[in-house]
Each structure stands twice: as structure tokens, then as C-alpha cells.
Amino acid sequence: MRQYEAMRLLTALALLLCHASASLGQMAAASRATADRIDVHWESADPAALFVSDDPEASPSAARLLAHANHSFSVAFQTPPSRRPYFILLDERDHDITRFAERLISLQRGSNFRDLGGYPAADGKHVRWGLIYRAAAMPMLTSADYETLKSLRIASDIDFRSVEERSVAPDLIPQRTGARYFARDYPAIELFQPPGGPPPAPLSQSENLIRLYRTWPTSLAAQYRILFKTLLRHSGAVTFHCSAGQDRTGVAAALVLSALGVPRPVILQDYLLSTADRQPENEVPRIDPARFPGNRIAAYYAKAQAAPEGMKPKPLLDAAGAPYLAYSFKEIEGRWGSVEIYLRDVLGVGASDIALLRREYLE
């Protein structure tokens, strides 16, 4: 119980530090208030200047000045819905720069689509904005949504879903944006039992999730290898997703952020954002299971859609309050000793690869 209590406290702390800059005593946040307005808030012990640019790596001199303030300010920034601005804060005493942006990307029919940029990482650096995105399935995006995705210059789209999941909710992002599409064909049965293994004993929903989180580091290793190979090519922005964008995708994001040296509490914080950021009604169309005979995923979704509470997201915590993602870390560290050894021995991501990832995705 002490371990779980510590995990809860660490996660709560990480939530408070979600938008913290490199300097203590500073906090910045940007969130979409309406379709055409982003609310920006900043607090600092030093005077600061706020700039904005469409380029996530722009210098203040190449960006537009929005405001000056001595200690804190709030700005309502008007912007078209399809535009994704990046904000730059210049500390006017020591000239340190802090970059931040909306983490959740605003889409009309999107779900759980967010940027992994801005998180503190190895060697005092931060994850670059606008390069690594995680998401849920989004088969019902609008034309305006696809224009937004095009503006993000996503070059690769990695789909962790089974054949059955993809058949009921096809991924149209590559077709509509030109991104390269990567997926591994595997049957949905592998989501419920190990390949070639016997069906597991009946479990509660929470117990089943714990079992899956312990299994995925090995059963989804092929998919996670694809993700890392794509990131190592560094050929443009990458997005990856499963169905809800929280479980299989959550483990994938945790592995990527771990490789970049992001602290564990921050990784858990990012994982827990999925509960609030999901829009399940946008993740799969209304299902008539008769159209998909023998497809157990279609039957599952039809049943969930017909339930009184619908497909409402549930907190990603077990009965003791520990994030389910912690069980993947526990499995990895119990079997391989560390995430680094797992990355090397199972995914083929060695020390030189991690060094390359950090050069390309940190600043």
C-alpha cells in the first residue's frame, strides 16, 4: 500500500508540474477555450515577454510579440480553429526561453490527440513540440480536421490496432494527408489471450487490465519496434494510436518518453490525461454487429454503445489507486531489470539509438 500511496502522490505532483518550465517558480499553460480562442497564462518571479509563431522552433526575434508582464499575465489569443500556434516566453532577466503550446489538439471529431512536447527530459532539456503525437482512433474526422492535421506535417501514422478493430473504424489519415501508414496484422484474440496460449481464467475488468499491461511489453513488441524505427528515421512528425489512445498507446508513449529521459512521475501524468481528453463517440462509428459477423470487436463496441452509460472513459487506476501503466513498468523492471535493457534486448533500441533520439527530439 505504501508503494501505491507514493505513486498517487508522485502522480499528483506531476499533474501540478505539467507545464512547468526549466526554471523554478515559473508556470505556463495554453488551452483552447473556444474554437477560435486560446487562453494563455504565465506566472514568473521575473519580467517576461510572450511571443507567438507557427514554427515550434522559432526564436523570439522571428516571432510576434504578444505581451510583456512583470510577474504574471493572461492573454486571450484569437486564432483560426485549424491553426496550431506555439508560444515562446523570454525571461527578460536571464534571457532563458520557455516554449509551450496546447497539449490537446483541438479537432471537431477527434479524441485524445495530443502533443508529447514540452516535458522535462534528459540533461535538463525538454521534448520538442510538434514532432511526436499520441491519439485514439479517429475514423470520423471532418474535412477541417484533416486540414489541421496537414498543417502539423505528420509524416508517419502508426496504428497499433488489430485487424478487426481497423475493419470497423478505418484509419483515413494516410489517405487524406499523405502520411505513411504502418500497422501489423494480428487477430483481436491476441488482445484477450497470449498467442498460442490457453484462455485466461475469468477475471474482473481491473484484473484483466493489469494482466494486459503486464503482457503488452512482449505481445506488442513488434508494433513498438515499428514506432521506434519510425522515430529513428526522423523523417517528420509521427503520430501513433490504438482505439482509445490510452492503454496500448499509453505503454508506447511511456517507452518513448522513458527513452528520452522524461521522469517517471511526468510519464504517469501524461498517461492519466487520457481520461479527460477522450471523446469515445469519435473513436468508432455506430456499430451494427450484423454487418461484421464473427467480429468480436464489433460485438464489444455494439454492446458498449447500447449500455446506459455509453462508452464513458473510466479512470486509469486500479482499486488501490495505482495507474495501470505502473504494471507495465513493474513487469519490465522485474524481467529485464530496467526500461533501458528492455529497449535494447526486446525492441533493439540500444544506447546509440537512445542518444540519437535525444539529439533529434530534445532541445
VEXMARPA-918993 format. One record per residue (C-alpha): x, y, z; residue in three letters; residue number from 0. Coordinates in nm, 2 decimals, padded with zeros to 4 digits, always signed. Example, Ala and Ser with C-alpha at 12.3 -4.5 7.8 and 13.67 -1.06 7.14 Angstrom:
2
[pt [+01.23; -00.45; +00.78]; Ala; 0]
[pt [+01.37; -00.11; +00.71]; Ser; 1]
end
This chain:
363
[pt [+00.00; +00.00; +00.00]; Met; 0]
[pt [+00.29; +00.24; +00.07]; Arg; 1]
[pt [+00.41; +00.19; -00.29]; Gln; 2]
[pt [+00.06; +00.28; -00.43]; Tyr; 3]
[pt [+00.03; +00.58; -00.20]; Glu; 4]
[pt [+00.37; +00.71; -00.31]; Ala; 5]
[pt [+00.26; +00.65; -00.67]; Met; 6]
[pt [-00.05; +00.86; -00.62]; Arg; 7]
[pt [+00.15; +01.14; -00.46]; Leu; 8]
[pt [+00.40; +01.14; -00.74]; Leu; 9]
[pt [+00.13; +01.15; -01.00]; Thr; 10]
[pt [-00.05; +01.44; -00.83]; Ala; 11]
[pt [+00.28; +01.63; -00.82]; Leu; 12]
[pt [+00.34; +01.57; -01.18]; Ala; 13]
[pt [-00.01; +01.70; -01.27]; Leu; 14]
[pt [+00.08; +02.03; -01.10]; Leu; 15]
[pt [+00.41; +02.04; -01.29]; Leu; 16]
[pt [+00.26; +01.96; -01.63]; Cys; 17]
[pt [+00.35; +02.29; -01.78]; His; 18]
[pt [+00.65; +02.39; -01.56]; Ala; 19]
[pt [+00.93; +02.55; -01.74]; Ser; 20]
[pt [+01.30; +02.48; -01.69]; Ala; 21]
[pt [+01.32; +02.75; -01.42]; Ser; 22]
[pt [+01.17; +02.70; -01.07]; Leu; 23]
[pt [+00.89; +02.94; -00.99]; Gly; 24]
[pt [+00.76; +02.96; -01.35]; Gln; 25]
[pt [+00.44; +02.81; -01.49]; Met; 26]
[pt [+00.29; +02.84; -01.84]; Ala; 27]
[pt [-00.02; +02.70; -01.99]; Ala; 28]
[pt [-00.22; +02.72; -02.31]; Ala; 29]
[pt [-00.56; +02.57; -02.36]; Ser; 30]
[pt [-00.83; +02.61; -02.63]; Arg; 31]
[pt [-01.12; +02.80; -02.47]; Ala; 32]
[pt [-01.33; +02.81; -02.79]; Thr; 33]
[pt [-01.28; +02.71; -03.15]; Ala; 34]
[pt [-01.10; +03.03; -03.22]; Asp; 35]
[pt [-00.95; +03.13; -02.89]; Arg; 36]
[pt [-00.66; +03.00; -02.69]; Ile; 37]
[pt [-00.62; +03.12; -02.33]; Asp; 38]
[pt [-00.26; +03.16; -02.23]; Val; 39]
[pt [-00.14; +03.21; -01.87]; His; 40]
[pt [+00.20; +03.27; -01.73]; Trp; 41]
[pt [+00.35; +03.32; -01.38]; Glu; 42]
[pt [+00.71; +03.40; -01.30]; Ser; 43]
[pt [+00.92; +03.58; -01.05]; Ala; 44]
[pt [+01.09; +03.76; -01.33]; Asp; 45]
[pt [+00.96; +04.00; -01.60]; Pro; 46]
[pt [+00.88; +03.81; -01.92]; Ala; 47]
[pt [+00.78; +03.87; -02.28]; Ala; 48]
[pt [+00.54; +03.64; -02.47]; Leu; 49]
[pt [+00.58; +03.57; -02.84]; Phe; 50]
[pt [+00.39; +03.35; -03.08]; Val; 51]
[pt [+00.48; +03.17; -03.40]; Ser; 52]
[pt [+00.36; +02.89; -03.63]; Asp; 53]
[pt [+00.71; +02.74; -03.61]; Asp; 54]
[pt [+00.77; +02.53; -03.29]; Pro; 55]
[pt [+01.14; +02.61; -03.30]; Glu; 56]
[pt [+01.12; +02.99; -03.39]; Ala; 57]
[pt [+01.34; +03.23; -03.20]; Ser; 58]
[pt [+01.18; +03.53; -03.03]; Pro; 59]
[pt [+01.33; +03.76; -03.30]; Ser; 60]
[pt [+01.14; +03.56; -03.56]; Ala; 61]
[pt [+00.81; +03.55; -03.37]; Ala; 62]
[pt [+00.54; +03.81; -03.30]; Arg; 63]
[pt [+00.54; +03.98; -02.96]; Leu; 64]
[pt [+00.21; +03.94; -02.78]; Leu; 65]
[pt [+00.26; +04.08; -02.43]; Ala; 66]
[pt [+00.50; +04.20; -02.16]; His; 67]
[pt [+00.45; +04.14; -01.79]; Ala; 68]
[pt [+00.64; +04.17; -01.46]; Asn; 69]
[pt [+00.52; +03.86; -01.29]; His; 70]
[pt [+00.21; +03.70; -01.44]; Ser; 71]
[pt [-00.04; +03.76; -01.72]; Phe; 72]
[pt [-00.33; +03.60; -01.90]; Ser; 73]
[pt [-00.39; +03.65; -02.27]; Val; 74]
[pt [-00.68; +03.55; -02.49]; Ala; 75]
[pt [-00.52; +03.47; -02.82]; Phe; 76]
[pt [-00.76; +03.47; -03.12]; Gln; 77]
[pt [-00.67; +03.21; -03.39]; Thr; 78]
[pt [-00.85; +03.02; -03.66]; Pro; 79]
[pt [-00.95; +02.66; -03.55]; Pro; 80]
[pt [-00.72; +02.50; -03.79]; Ser; 81]
[pt [-00.41; +02.69; -03.67]; Arg; 82]
[pt [-00.17; +02.55; -03.42]; Arg; 83]
[pt [+00.03; +02.83; -03.26]; Pro; 84]
[pt [+00.34; +02.79; -03.05]; Tyr; 85]
[pt [+00.43; +03.03; -02.77]; Phe; 86]
[pt [+00.77; +03.15; -02.66]; Ile; 87]
[pt [+00.84; +03.31; -02.32]; Leu; 88]
[pt [+01.16; +03.51; -02.29]; Leu; 89]
[pt [+01.28; +03.57; -01.93]; Asp; 90]
[pt [+01.39; +03.94; -01.95]; Glu; 91]
[pt [+01.64; +03.90; -01.67]; Arg; 92]
[pt [+01.84; +03.59; -01.77]; Asp; 93]
[pt [+01.71; +03.56; -02.13]; His; 94]
[pt [+01.60; +03.19; -02.08]; Asp; 95]
[pt [+01.34; +03.07; -02.33]; Ile; 96]
[pt [+01.04; +02.86; -02.25]; Thr; 97]
[pt [+00.83; +02.71; -02.53]; Arg; 98]
[pt [+00.48; +02.58; -02.48]; Phe; 99]
[pt [+00.16; +02.51; -02.68]; Ala; 100]
[pt [-00.17; +02.34; -02.65]; Glu; 101]
[pt [-00.11; +01.98; -02.55]; Arg; 102]
[pt [-00.45; +01.86; -02.66]; Leu; 103]
[pt [-00.50; +01.93; -03.03]; Ile; 104]
[pt [-00.85; +02.08; -03.10]; Ser; 105]
[pt [-01.04; +01.87; -03.36]; Leu; 106]
[pt [-01.41; +01.87; -03.43]; Gln; 107]
[pt [-01.43; +01.49; -03.43]; Arg; 108]
[pt [-01.10; +01.39; -03.27]; Gly; 109]
[pt [-01.02; +01.21; -02.95]; Ser; 110]
[pt [-00.72; +01.21; -02.72]; Asn; 111]
[pt [-00.49; +01.36; -02.98]; Phe; 112]
[pt [-00.21; +01.54; -02.80]; Arg; 113]
[pt [+00.14; +01.65; -02.84]; Asp; 114]
[pt [+00.42; +01.49; -02.62]; Leu; 115]
[pt [+00.63; +01.81; -02.64]; Gly; 116]
[pt [+00.74; +02.03; -02.36]; Gly; 117]
[pt [+00.80; +01.76; -02.10]; Tyr; 118]
[pt [+01.13; +01.78; -01.90]; Pro; 119]
[pt [+01.38; +01.52; -02.02]; Ala; 120]
[pt [+01.74; +01.41; -02.00]; Ala; 121]
[pt [+02.02; +01.66; -01.93]; Asp; 122]
[pt [+01.79; +01.94; -01.84]; Gly; 123]
[pt [+01.63; +01.95; -02.18]; Lys; 124]
[pt [+01.27; +01.93; -02.29]; His; 125]
[pt [+01.09; +01.72; -02.55]; Val; 126]
[pt [+01.05; +01.92; -02.88]; Arg; 127]
[pt [+00.70; +02.03; -02.96]; Trp; 128]
[pt [+00.53; +01.93; -03.29]; Gly; 129]
[pt [+00.71; +01.61; -03.35]; Leu; 130]
[pt [+00.55; +01.33; -03.15]; Ile; 131]
[pt [+00.18; +01.29; -03.11]; Tyr; 132]
[pt [-00.03; +01.02; -02.94]; Arg; 133]
[pt [-00.40; +00.97; -03.02]; Ala; 134]
[pt [-00.71; +00.75; -03.01]; Ala; 135]
[pt [-00.86; +00.61; -03.33]; Ala; 136]
[pt [-01.03; +00.89; -03.52]; Met; 137]
[pt [-01.23; +00.75; -03.81]; Pro; 138]
[pt [-01.48; +01.03; -03.83]; Met; 139]
[pt [-01.26; +01.34; -03.87]; Leu; 140]
[pt [-01.41; +01.63; -04.07]; Thr; 141]
[pt [-01.25; +01.80; -04.37]; Ser; 142]
[pt [-01.15; +02.08; -04.14]; Ala; 143]
[pt [-00.98; +01.83; -03.90]; Asp; 144]
[pt [-00.78; +01.69; -04.19]; Tyr; 145]
[pt [-00.67; +02.04; -04.28]; Glu; 146]
[pt [-00.55; +02.08; -03.92]; Thr; 147]
[pt [-00.36; +01.75; -03.94]; Leu; 148]
[pt [-00.20; +01.86; -04.27]; Lys; 149]
[pt [-00.08; +02.18; -04.11]; Ser; 150]
[pt [+00.10; +01.96; -03.84]; Leu; 151]
[pt [+00.31; +01.80; -04.12]; Arg; 152]
[pt [+00.25; +01.45; -03.99]; Ile; 153]
[pt [+00.47; +01.22; -04.20]; Ala; 154]
[pt [+00.40; +00.88; -04.03]; Ser; 155]
[pt [+00.09; +00.73; -03.88]; Asp; 156]
[pt [+00.13; +00.41; -03.67]; Ile; 157]
[pt [-00.17; +00.20; -03.59]; Asp; 158]
[pt [-00.15; -00.05; -03.30]; Phe; 159]
[pt [-00.50; -00.20; -03.35]; Arg; 160]
[pt [-00.60; -00.55; -03.46]; Ser; 161]
[pt [-00.74; -00.64; -03.80]; Val; 162]
[pt [-01.09; -00.65; -03.65]; Glu; 163]
[pt [-01.06; -00.30; -03.49]; Glu; 164]
[pt [-00.93; -00.15; -03.81]; Arg; 165]
[pt [-01.22; -00.30; -04.01]; Ser; 166]
[pt [-01.49; -00.13; -03.81]; Val; 167]
[pt [-01.31; +00.20; -03.77]; Ala; 168]
[pt [-01.07; +00.25; -04.07]; Pro; 169]
[pt [-00.78; +00.50; -04.03]; Asp; 170]
[pt [-00.82; +00.75; -04.31]; Leu; 171]
[pt [-00.54; +00.99; -04.20]; Ile; 172]
[pt [-00.28; +00.85; -04.45]; Pro; 173]
[pt [-00.53; +00.87; -04.74]; Gln; 174]
[pt [-00.64; +01.23; -04.65]; Arg; 175]
[pt [-00.30; +01.37; -04.55]; Thr; 176]
[pt [-00.04; +01.17; -04.74]; Gly; 177]
[pt [+00.12; +01.03; -04.42]; Ala; 178]
[pt [+00.29; +00.69; -04.44]; Arg; 179]
[pt [+00.08; +00.42; -04.27]; Tyr; 180]
[pt [+00.22; +00.14; -04.05]; Phe; 181]
[pt [+00.03; -00.14; -03.89]; Ala; 182]
[pt [+00.08; -00.51; -03.81]; Arg; 183]
[pt [-00.19; -00.75; -03.89]; Asp; 184]
[pt [-00.29; -00.95; -03.58]; Tyr; 185]
[pt [-00.62; -01.10; -03.47]; Pro; 186]
[pt [-00.82; -00.94; -03.19]; Ala; 187]
[pt [-00.80; -01.27; -02.99]; Ile; 188]
[pt [-00.44; -01.17; -02.90]; Glu; 189]
[pt [-00.58; -00.88; -02.70]; Leu; 190]
[pt [-00.75; -01.13; -02.47]; Phe; 191]
[pt [-00.51; -01.41; -02.45]; Gln; 192]
[pt [-00.14; -01.47; -02.54]; Pro; 193]
[pt [-00.07; -01.61; -02.89]; Pro; 194]
[pt [-00.09; -01.99; -02.88]; Gly; 195]
[pt [-00.18; -01.98; -02.51]; Gly; 196]
[pt [-00.49; -02.10; -02.33]; Pro; 197]
[pt [-00.77; -01.86; -02.25]; Pro; 198]
[pt [-00.71; -01.69; -01.92]; Pro; 199]
[pt [-00.92; -01.77; -01.61]; Ala; 200]
[pt [-01.22; -01.54; -01.56]; Pro; 201]
[pt [-01.10; -01.20; -01.42]; Leu; 202]
[pt [-01.26; -00.88; -01.31]; Ser; 203]
[pt [-01.22; -00.58; -01.55]; Gln; 204]
[pt [-00.94; -00.44; -01.34]; Ser; 205]
[pt [-00.76; -00.77; -01.30]; Glu; 206]
[pt [-00.78; -00.82; -01.68]; Asn; 207]
[pt [-00.63; -00.48; -01.74]; Leu; 208]
[pt [-00.35; -00.55; -01.51]; Ile; 209]
[pt [-00.28; -00.88; -01.69]; Arg; 210]
[pt [-00.28; -00.70; -02.03]; Leu; 211]
[pt [-00.05; -00.42; -01.91]; Tyr; 212]
[pt [+00.19; -00.69; -01.79]; Arg; 213]
[pt [+00.16; -00.87; -02.13]; Thr; 214]
[pt [+00.19; -00.59; -02.38]; Trp; 215]
[pt [+00.57; -00.53; -02.34]; Pro; 216]
[pt [+00.61; -00.87; -02.51]; Thr; 217]
[pt [+00.29; -00.92; -02.71]; Ser; 218]
[pt [+00.31; -00.58; -02.87]; Leu; 219]
[pt [+00.68; -00.57; -02.91]; Ala; 220]
[pt [+00.66; -00.59; -03.30]; Ala; 221]
[pt [+00.43; -00.28; -03.30]; Gln; 222]
[pt [+00.66; -00.09; -03.06]; Tyr; 223]
[pt [+00.96; -00.18; -03.28]; Arg; 224]
[pt [+00.79; -00.01; -03.57]; Ile; 225]
[pt [+00.73; +00.30; -03.36]; Leu; 226]
[pt [+01.10; +00.33; -03.26]; Phe; 227]
[pt [+01.22; +00.26; -03.61]; Lys; 228]
[pt [+01.00; +00.53; -03.74]; Thr; 229]
[pt [+01.12; +00.78; -03.48]; Leu; 230]
[pt [+01.48; +00.69; -03.55]; Leu; 231]
[pt [+01.43; +00.77; -03.92]; Arg; 232]
[pt [+01.34; +01.13; -03.81]; His; 233]
[pt [+01.16; +01.19; -04.14]; Ser; 234]
[pt [+00.89; +01.42; -04.00]; Gly; 235]
[pt [+00.62; +01.43; -03.73]; Ala; 236]
[pt [+00.49; +01.10; -03.60]; Val; 237]
[pt [+00.15; +01.00; -03.46]; Thr; 238]
[pt [+00.06; +00.67; -03.30]; Phe; 239]
[pt [-00.26; +00.53; -03.17]; His; 240]
[pt [-00.48; +00.23; -03.07]; Cys; 241]
[pt [-00.86; +00.25; -03.02]; Ser; 242]
[pt [-00.89; +00.46; -02.71]; Ala; 243]
[pt [-00.54; +00.60; -02.72]; Gly; 244]
[pt [-00.48; +00.53; -02.36]; Gln; 245]
[pt [-00.37; +00.16; -02.30]; Asp; 246]
[pt [-00.16; +00.02; -02.58]; Arg; 247]
[pt [-00.08; +00.38; -02.68]; Thr; 248]
[pt [-00.01; +00.47; -02.32]; Gly; 249]
[pt [+00.26; +00.19; -02.29]; Val; 250]
[pt [+00.41; +00.31; -02.62]; Ala; 251]
[pt [+00.42; +00.67; -02.51]; Ala; 252]
[pt [+00.58; +00.56; -02.18]; Ala; 253]
[pt [+00.85; +00.38; -02.36]; Leu; 254]
[pt [+00.93; +00.67; -02.59]; Val; 255]
[pt [+00.93; +00.92; -02.30]; Leu; 256]
[pt [+01.15; +00.69; -02.09]; Ser; 257]
[pt [+01.40; +00.67; -02.38]; Ala; 258]
[pt [+01.41; +01.05; -02.39]; Leu; 259]
[pt [+01.48; +01.06; -02.01]; Gly; 260]
[pt [+01.14; +01.20; -01.90]; Val; 261]
[pt [+01.09; +01.14; -01.53]; Pro; 262]
[pt [+00.85; +00.86; -01.43]; Arg; 263]
[pt [+00.60; +01.09; -01.25]; Pro; 264]
[pt [+00.57; +01.30; -01.56]; Val; 265]
[pt [+00.51; +00.99; -01.77]; Ile; 266]
[pt [+00.24; +00.88; -01.54]; Leu; 267]
[pt [+00.08; +01.23; -01.55]; Gln; 268]
[pt [+00.07; +01.22; -01.93]; Asp; 269]
[pt [-00.09; +00.87; -01.92]; Tyr; 270]
[pt [-00.36; +00.99; -01.68]; Leu; 271]
[pt [-00.46; +01.28; -01.91]; Leu; 272]
[pt [-00.64; +01.03; -02.14]; Ser; 273]
[pt [-00.94; +01.01; -01.91]; Thr; 274]
[pt [-01.03; +01.37; -01.96]; Ala; 275]
[pt [-00.90; +01.40; -02.32]; Asp; 276]
[pt [-01.10; +01.12; -02.47]; Arg; 277]
[pt [-01.42; +01.16; -02.68]; Gln; 278]
[pt [-01.53; +00.79; -02.72]; Pro; 279]
[pt [-01.82; +00.89; -02.95]; Glu; 280]
[pt [-01.55; +00.99; -03.21]; Asn; 281]
[pt [-01.34; +00.68; -03.18]; Glu; 282]
[pt [-01.57; +00.44; -03.35]; Val; 283]
[pt [-01.89; +00.48; -03.56]; Pro; 284]
[pt [-02.22; +00.33; -03.45]; Arg; 285]
[pt [-02.19; -00.04; -03.49]; Ile; 286]
[pt [-02.44; -00.29; -03.63]; Asp; 287]
[pt [-02.28; -00.62; -03.54]; Pro; 288]
[pt [-02.48; -00.79; -03.81]; Ala; 289]
[pt [-02.25; -00.62; -04.06]; Arg; 290]
[pt [-01.94; -00.78; -03.90]; Phe; 291]
[pt [-02.03; -01.15; -03.85]; Pro; 292]
[pt [-01.77; -01.32; -03.62]; Gly; 293]
[pt [-01.60; -00.99; -03.53]; Asn; 294]
[pt [-01.59; -00.99; -03.15]; Arg; 295]
[pt [-01.46; -00.63; -03.15]; Ile; 296]
[pt [-01.78; -00.52; -03.34]; Ala; 297]
[pt [-01.99; -00.71; -03.09]; Ala; 298]
[pt [-01.80; -00.54; -02.80]; Tyr; 299]
[pt [-01.85; -00.19; -02.93]; Tyr; 300]
[pt [-02.22; -00.25; -03.01]; Ala; 301]
[pt [-02.27; -00.37; -02.65]; Lys; 302]
[pt [-02.08; -00.07; -02.51]; Ala; 303]
[pt [-02.27; +00.18; -02.73]; Gln; 304]
[pt [-02.60; +00.03; -02.61]; Ala; 305]
[pt [-02.52; +00.05; -02.24]; Ala; 306]
[pt [-02.70; +00.32; -02.04]; Pro; 307]
[pt [-02.37; +00.49; -01.96]; Glu; 308]
[pt [-02.24; +00.45; -02.31]; Gly; 309]
[pt [-01.86; +00.44; -02.36]; Met; 310]
[pt [-01.77; +00.69; -02.08]; Lys; 311]
[pt [-01.40; +00.69; -02.00]; Pro; 312]
[pt [-01.30; +00.54; -01.67]; Lys; 313]
[pt [-01.01; +00.65; -01.45]; Pro; 314]
[pt [-00.69; +00.45; -01.54]; Leu; 315]
[pt [-00.64; +00.35; -01.18]; Leu; 316]
[pt [-00.67; +00.01; -01.00]; Asp; 317]
[pt [-00.87; -00.04; -00.68]; Ala; 318]
[pt [-00.57; +00.07; -00.48]; Ala; 319]
[pt [-00.53; +00.39; -00.68]; Gly; 320]
[pt [-00.22; +00.29; -00.88]; Ala; 321]
[pt [-00.21; +00.37; -01.25]; Pro; 322]
[pt [-00.24; +00.06; -01.47]; Tyr; 323]
[pt [+00.07; +00.18; -01.66]; Leu; 324]
[pt [+00.27; +00.11; -01.34]; Ala; 325]
[pt [+00.22; -00.26; -01.40]; Tyr; 326]
[pt [+00.39; -00.25; -01.74]; Ser; 327]
[pt [+00.69; -00.08; -01.57]; Phe; 328]
[pt [+00.68; -00.34; -01.30]; Lys; 329]
[pt [+00.68; -00.62; -01.55]; Glu; 330]
[pt [+00.97; -00.47; -01.75]; Ile; 331]
[pt [+01.18; -00.40; -01.45]; Glu; 332]
[pt [+01.11; -00.73; -01.29]; Gly; 333]
[pt [+01.20; -00.93; -01.61]; Arg; 334]
[pt [+01.47; -00.72; -01.76]; Trp; 335]
[pt [+01.60; -00.50; -01.48]; Gly; 336]
[pt [+01.53; -00.16; -01.64]; Ser; 337]
[pt [+01.35; +00.00; -01.93]; Val; 338]
[pt [+01.68; +00.06; -02.10]; Glu; 339]
[pt [+01.77; -00.31; -02.10]; Ile; 340]
[pt [+01.42; -00.39; -02.23]; Tyr; 341]
[pt [+01.45; -00.14; -02.51]; Leu; 342]
[pt [+01.79; -00.29; -02.61]; Arg; 343]
[pt [+01.71; -00.66; -02.57]; Asp; 344]
[pt [+01.34; -00.67; -02.69]; Val; 345]
[pt [+01.30; -00.37; -02.92]; Leu; 346]
[pt [+01.65; -00.35; -03.05]; Gly; 347]
[pt [+01.69; +00.02; -02.93]; Val; 348]
[pt [+02.05; +00.04; -02.80]; Gly; 349]
[pt [+02.25; +00.32; -02.63]; Ala; 350]
[pt [+02.35; +00.48; -02.96]; Ser; 351]
[pt [+01.98; +00.48; -03.07]; Asp; 352]
[pt [+01.87; +00.65; -02.75]; Ile; 353]
[pt [+02.15; +00.91; -02.80]; Ala; 354]
[pt [+02.02; +00.97; -03.15]; Leu; 355]
[pt [+01.66; +01.00; -03.03]; Leu; 356]
[pt [+01.77; +01.25; -02.77]; Arg; 357]
[pt [+01.96; +01.46; -03.02]; Arg; 358]
[pt [+01.66; +01.47; -03.26]; Glu; 359]
[pt [+01.37; +01.51; -03.01]; Tyr; 360]
[pt [+01.51; +01.71; -02.73]; Leu; 361]
[pt [+01.61; +02.08; -02.70]; Glu; 362]
end
